[in-house]
């Protein structure tokens, strides 16, 4: 996060089962928390995959809290909806 400009960048890559690049994405957002930025990047990737009609995927993330919330079946959907 760059406090001087109050913006941050998110992005990701969608690859096929052979690790071949399909599409990449990047977006500039108004500065928020690091967690919200990580979650937003994940959400953007999911929307791209969904819009492409892909029904199976493997996601790689390095934010332990985001991973825990996504894996926890009872885990605070209200916390995730704030990203939208």
Secondary structure, DSSP 8 states (H G I E B T S, - for coil): -BTTTTEEEEEEEEE-TT--EEEEEEEEEE---HHHHHHHHHHHHHHHHHHTT----------HHHHHHHH-TTS-HHHHHTT-
